[in-house]
Amino acid sequence: MQHTRGLTTVVSTVSSNEFDTEDAFIRNLNPIHYSKRAQQINNNPRPTLKQPGAITPPVIWGRNIHSTLVASLFSIGVVSLAPCLVVFFWIALDWFEGSLLHTGLSFLSNDKLAWVALYSPQFHLPDFVAYVAWFLFQAGLYTYLPGPLGTGQLTPAGYQLQVPSYTNGFSAWLITNVLFVSLCILDVLDPAIIAKHWSGLLLSANIMGFLLSFFAYFKAHFFPTHRSDLKLSSSHAYDFYMGIEFNPRFGSTWDFKLFTNGRPGIVAWTLIDLSFIAWQYQTHGYVSNSIVIATILHAIYVIDFFVNEDWYLRTLDIAHDHFGYYLAWGSLVWLPSMYTLQTQYLARYPMDLSWPVAAAILGVGVAGYIIFRSVNWQKDVVRRTNGECLIWGKKAEVLVFDYVTQDGGKHKSLLLCSGWWGLSRHANYLGDLILSYSMCATCGLKHILPWFYAIFMTILLLHRCHRDEQRCAVKYGQQWEKYVARVPWKLLPGVY
Ligand code: NDP
C-alpha cells in the first residue's frame, strides 16, 4: 500500500485496519513474547493512535520491547559479569603489573574463593561515606547552579521535555576541579587521595550503581514520571538492564538520566586522572610525558562534553535510551573505572615517549577530536536552524522525513546528507575512535589492558551503528532506505 504524505512518499507494508493500535501491531509481530505483564503495562495508559485509519504503521520506535531468551541471558550475563570485569582489571593493575594473562592464569590455577578473598578490593566505610558525599555534592551543583534552558528531543510518546537550568555542567566541572586543586594547594587534601583509595571508591561506586539501577527499576513500576513513555518487555532481566522509564524525574524537571549520565562519573574523569598523576609523582619522583598527554586528551573530551551539554540532549543516550542498569551503573562505575585505565596504568608503570612520538600521538588525538566535534556540530546546527545553514560553505542538503509519535502527532525531521554526513552515516564515531586509539597509544604496546578503552569503543560504536539504524528504520519506515541509498557508507567511506 502506498501513501503520499507531505514531502515524502511512505510505503506502508501494514494495513491500518489490521493494526489500528500499537499493541495489536506488537502482538502480531511477536505473539509469544508479548507477555501478559508487558501487555498490561504497555496497554494500559498508553494512548492509541488517534486515527484508526492512520497511514503509517503504529509507532514502536524507541527501546526494543521484543525480548527473547537470548536477550534475557545476555542481560543477566552483562549485569553480573561487568562488575567482575571491573574488579578483575583493578586486580591485574594492582597485583599483576597490568598483565591480564598472568591475572587470568593465577585465577585459574588457584582455589577460586581463596583467590577472590585475597585479591578483591575491601569495603571501607569512610570510602563509601566519601563517595556518597561526592554524589550528593554533584547533585547539589546540578540542582542549584544556574544555566541556560535546554530543550530535549520529542520522545516516542510525544513529550518535548524541558531541562531548566540543568545544562550547567561546565560550571559544575569547573567548580569541582578548581575546588579540588585549591584544597590540594592548601594542603587540606593529598592530591593522590583518589588514587590511594581507588579500590574502596570502586566498590562504593558499584554499590551506588546497583542501588540506582534497582531504584530506576522499581520507580518505573510504582511511580513512573511519564507513563506513556514506559517500555516493558516480557523479560525482567532485559528491563532491568536496558531500563523501562525514558525520562525518570523528581517532580517535573529533575532528570535522573541527565544527572547520572552527565555528572558524577564524567566530572570525576579528570579528577581521577589528576590524582593518578600526583600518585605517579609521589611514587616515582617525576611525571611522565605519556600520562600528561593521556590526561590532556581526556580533558579535551570531557570539557567538550560540558561546553556542548545542550547538544548531548539530542544524542542517543538522552534522546532514545531508557534509564536502567546500562546507563545508571555504566555511568557511575564503568565510565570512571574503565575509561581512565590509561592513567591508572601509567601512574604505576610510567612510559617515557620520545618527543616526536609524543607529538604525533597528541596531534592525531587532536585531529580525531576535531573530526568528532565538527561532525557532531554539523548535525546539531542543521537540526537547530531547520536546515537554514551552511555546511562546508554550501547550503545544507537535507532530506525531510515524516514520523509519528504515540499520541498520533505527526512531525518532521531533517536528515543532513552533505558535509561529513554526506560521506558516511556515522562519521562522528570515526573521529571518536581516532581519539580513543590515540589515548591508548600513550601506554605503549607492552600490555593490552590500557588499550581496553579503544577496543571497547570500537565494539560499542559498531554496535551503535547497527542499533541506531534499526531504530531509525522503524521510526522513518521506507524513507530511511532513501537516506541509506543517498549515503551508502556506515562508517568509513569506501570500506564499511
Ligand atoms: P548521534 O549523535 O549520531 O545520534 C544519532 C541520532 O541522530 C539518530 O538516532 C537520529 O536520531 C539522528 N540522525 C541520524 N542521522 C542523521 C543525519 N544525517 N542528520 C541529522 N540527524 C541524524 O549518535 P550518538 O548519540 O550515538 O553519539 C553522539 C556522539 O557521542 C558521537 O560522537 C559518539 O562518538 C559519542 N559517544 C561517546 C560515547 C562514550 O562512551 N565515549 C558513547 C556513545 C557515543 P533522530 O531520531 O533524531 O532522527
Boltz pocket constraint, residues with backbone or C-beta under 6 A from the ligand:
constraints:
  - pocket:
      binder: B
      contacts: [[A, 153], [A, 314], [A, 315], [A, 316], [A, 317], [A, 319], [A, 320], [A, 372], [A, 376], [A, 379], [A, 413], [A, 414], [A, 415], [A, 416], [A, 417], [A, 421], [A, 425], [A, 428], [A, 429], [A, 432], [A, 461], [A, 464], [A, 468], [A, 472], [A, 475]]
      max_distance: 6.0
